[in-house]
Amino acid sequence: MSGITPNYRSIRQLLQGRSFSIDEYQREYKWERGNVEELITDLLTTFSNEYRDGHTAADTASYDEYFLGSIIVTKRGTKSFLVDGQQRLTSLTLLLIHLYRVATVLGLGAVPTLQPLIHSDVRGQAKFNLDIQERVPVLRALFEGEDFDTTARDESLQTMVSRYRDIEEMNLQDELG
C-alpha cells in the first residue's frame, strides 16, 4: 500500500495543462451561494491584505499564499480522478470562467493567463480542466457567454448555473477595473 504524499501547488500548477474527472460514486455539485461567497471573499481578502497602489502583476509573486484546502487526486491510466476537492475545483472553475469573461470584455491582459486554467487545447479542441462529460456542455456555454437551459437537467448542472449567476452578482469587475 502506498502512502499519501502531499504536493503543494499553486492554482496554475494544479490546473494548467491538466484535466480531472470524477467517479460515479461522487456526490453532485452542491455548493450553495454562501460557500462560493466565502471562497471569493477569502481570496479577495488575502489579495487585498498584500496589494498596494503601484504593485504590478510581478509583485504578486511575493504575496501571502491562500490555502485552498486539500485536493486529493488518484491517477488511473492517463486519467486523473478527484477523490476530494470536487466542490472547490468546480467553484474555482466557475470563478475563473467569470474572470475570463470580464477580462475579455474589459480588454485586460489577464485573458491569456486565465484561459489555460479553464481549459487546454488538445488537438485543436478545448478540453476543460473539469473533464466531466455531463458537465462539459454547461462549462462550454458559460465560457462562451451563452445561455444554458437547466430545465430537466441534473442537480449539478442546475447548481453550477446558479453559482455562476451568484458570482456574476458579486460585481467582481469592480475589483479588476
N, C-alpha and C positions, 0 to 999 in steps of 0.2 A: 504494500500500500504506500503510495507516495504522499508526502506531506503537502501542505499548502504553503506556498512561498509568496509573500507579499511583494508586489512590484508597484511602487508609487509612480503614477503617471499624471501628466498634465492632460487636460481635455484634448488637446491636439494629439498627444501621443496615444491616447485611448481611442480616438475616433478616426483620425485621418488615415485613409487607405485601408480601413478595416470595416467589416460588417458583422453584425450579430443576429442570431436567430434565437428563438425560444422553443422549448419543448412543449408538447401538447398539454402537459400537466400544469404549466404555468398559469397563474390566475390572469384574469382580464386586466387591462389598464384601468385602474380605479381611482387614481389621484383626484382629489377634489380641489376646488379653487384655492382654498386655504393652503394646501400643500404646495401648489405652484407659486402662490404669492410669497410664501415663506422662503422657498428656494431663491426666487428672484430678489427678494429683499435682502437675504443673506449675501448674495453675490454683489449686489449694489453697495451694501454697507461695507463689505470687505474692500471693494474697489475705492469707494469714497474716502475711507479712512487713510488711504495712501495718496490719492490724487491731489496734486497741487496745480494751480494755474501755470501753464507753460510746459507741463510734462508732455512728452511725446510718447508714441507707442513703444519706443525702445526703453523708455523709463519704466514701463510696467514690468519689465523682466525682474526688477528688484522688489516688486510689491509682495506683501504677505500672501501666502497661499490660502486657498479655501479648501477644506477637506469635504469633498462631495459625499464621502461615505464609501463603504466597501462595494466594489463591483466584482462579483465572482463569476468567472468565465471558465467553461470547460471546452476543450477542443476535441472534436471527433472528426477524423479525416481532415478535410480542409475547412470545415465549418466551425465557427466559434458560437457557443450557446451561452446565453445569460442564465446563470443559476440564481443570482441575486443582483438587484440593481435595475431591473427592467422598468420599474416605475420612474426612477430618477433619470435613466437614459432616455426614456420616451419623452419625459417632460423637458429635458435638456434639448432634445432634438426639436421639439416644438418651439422652444425659445430661440434656438439657432435659426430655424426657418423664418421666424418672425423678424429677427435681427437682420437676416439676409435680405428679406423683402424691403424692410425700412431702409437699409443701407443702399439698396439698388435704387429706390425712389429718390433718396437724398443725394445720390451720386458720391457716396463715401468710398474711400479706398479700402474699406474692410471687406468688400464683396469677395475678392479672390482668397482672402483668409477664411471666410466663413463657409464658402461653398464646399470645400473638401471635408469639412467637419460634418456636413449633412449627407453628402453622397460622393462617391468616387466614379470616375469614368472607367468602365470595364468594357473594352472592345466597342467603344462608341456609344455605350448606353449607361445611363445613370443607375448606379446600384446604391441604394440608401444604406446608411450605417445601421439602421434597423431593417434588416432584410427579412421581414416577417411577411410572408406572402399576402395574407389578408389585409395587412396594414399599408402596403405599398401604395394602393390607389389613393388613400387619404393623404399620405405624405406627399405624393406627386401633386395632387390638387392644391394642397396648401402651399407647397413650394412654388407652384406656377401661378398662384393667386386666383385659383378657380374655386367656384362653389363646389361643395361635396354634399350630396343628399344623403343624410343619415337615416332616412326612413327605411325601416325593415333591415337595418344593419345591426351587427352585434354590438355589445356594450362597449368594447374597447374603441371602436371607430366613433361611436357617438361621444364618448368621453374625450377622445383626442380632439375632436372638432370643438367641443365645449371648452376644453382647457386652452386651445389655441385662441378662441374668442376672448377668453379671460385675459390672456397675455396681451392681445390687441388692446383691450380696455385699460391696461396699465399705462398706456401712453409712454412707452419706453423711448420713442423718438425724441422726446424732450431731453432725455439723458444723452442721446447720441449727437444731437444737433449742436 
